[in-house]
Amino acid sequence: MNSKDTLLDEVGKVLDPLKKLDVAYLFYTLMVVIFVLVVLFPKIYISQQIYFKSREISKLKSEYDTLKEENKVIGASVEEIKYKNQVIDTIF
């Protein structure tokens, strides 16, 4: 029995520090969480800003393409009107 008690006491000594959550463990855990947040926050922020800027650029690009097509249509209409005016001027 003596060896069993000694063995259980030794196991208890090894396992007891793992069971206790003291202030140092809490402080260490908080420091790790803060460090992870400090490291990851800039990446998340920059990725989010890139996403929103790319959406804005995409919207402006589609508007630009639409205006470019409208400009072509208006230009063709102006050329048609100029041609009609030239034909009318040559007739009269």
C-alpha positions as CSV (number, residue, x, y, z in Angstrom):
1,M,0.0,0.0,0.0
2,N,2.8,2.3,0.7
3,S,4.1,2.2,-2.9
4,K,0.5,2.8,-4.2
5,D,0.1,5.9,-2.0
6,T,3.5,7.2,-3.0
7,L,2.6,6.7,-6.7
8,L,-0.7,8.4,-6.2
9,D,1.0,11.3,-4.4
10,E,3.4,11.7,-7.3
11,V,0.7,11.6,-9.9
12,G,-1.3,14.1,-7.8
13,K,1.7,16.4,-7.7
14,V,2.0,16.3,-11.5
15,L,-1.7,16.8,-12.2
16,D,-2.5,19.4,-9.5
17,P,-0.6,22.3,-11.2
18,L,-2.5,21.6,-14.4
19,K,-5.8,21.8,-12.6
20,K,-5.2,25.2,-11.2
21,L,-5.9,28.3,-13.2
22,D,-4.1,31.1,-11.6
23,V,-3.7,34.8,-12.5
24,A,-0.5,34.2,-14.5
25,Y,-2.3,31.7,-16.7
26,L,-5.1,34.1,-17.3
27,F,-2.6,36.9,-18.0
28,Y,-0.7,34.7,-20.5
29,T,-3.9,33.7,-22.2
30,L,-5.0,37.4,-22.5
31,M,-1.6,38.4,-23.9
32,V,-1.8,35.6,-26.5
33,V,-5.3,36.7,-27.6
34,I,-4.3,40.4,-27.7
35,F,-1.2,39.5,-29.8
36,V,-3.3,37.5,-32.2
37,L,-5.7,40.3,-32.6
38,V,-3.0,42.9,-33.1
39,V,-1.4,40.7,-35.8
40,L,-4.6,39.7,-37.6
41,F,-6.6,43.0,-37.3
42,P,-4.5,44.9,-39.9
43,K,-4.8,42.0,-42.4
44,I,-8.6,41.8,-41.9
45,Y,-8.9,45.6,-42.2
46,I,-6.8,45.9,-45.3
47,S,-8.6,42.9,-47.0
48,Q,-11.9,44.6,-46.3
49,Q,-10.8,47.9,-47.6
50,I,-9.5,46.2,-50.8
51,Y,-12.8,44.5,-51.2
52,F,-14.9,47.7,-50.9
53,K,-12.5,49.6,-53.2
54,S,-12.7,46.8,-55.9
55,R,-16.5,47.0,-55.7
56,E,-16.4,50.7,-56.2
57,I,-14.0,50.4,-59.1
58,S,-16.2,47.7,-60.7
59,K,-19.2,50.0,-60.4
60,L,-17.3,52.9,-61.9
61,K,-16.0,50.7,-64.7
62,S,-19.5,49.5,-65.6
63,E,-20.7,53.1,-65.6
64,Y,-17.8,54.1,-67.8
65,D,-18.5,51.4,-70.3
66,T,-22.2,52.4,-70.4
67,L,-21.3,56.1,-71.0
68,K,-18.8,55.1,-73.6
69,E,-21.5,53.1,-75.5
70,E,-23.9,56.0,-75.2
71,N,-21.2,58.3,-76.5
72,K,-20.8,56.1,-79.6
73,V,-24.6,56.2,-80.2
74,I,-24.8,59.9,-79.8
75,G,-21.7,60.4,-82.0
76,A,-23.4,58.2,-84.7
77,S,-26.6,60.3,-84.3
78,V,-24.6,63.5,-84.7
79,E,-22.9,62.2,-87.8
80,E,-26.2,61.2,-89.3
81,I,-27.6,64.7,-88.6
82,K,-24.5,66.3,-90.1
83,Y,-24.9,64.1,-93.2
84,K,-28.6,65.0,-93.5
85,N,-27.7,68.7,-93.2
86,Q,-25.0,68.4,-95.9
87,V,-27.4,66.6,-98.2
88,I,-30.1,69.3,-97.7
89,D,-27.5,72.1,-98.2
90,T,-26.4,70.5,-101.5
91,I,-30.0,70.2,-102.7
92,F,-30.9,73.8,-102.0
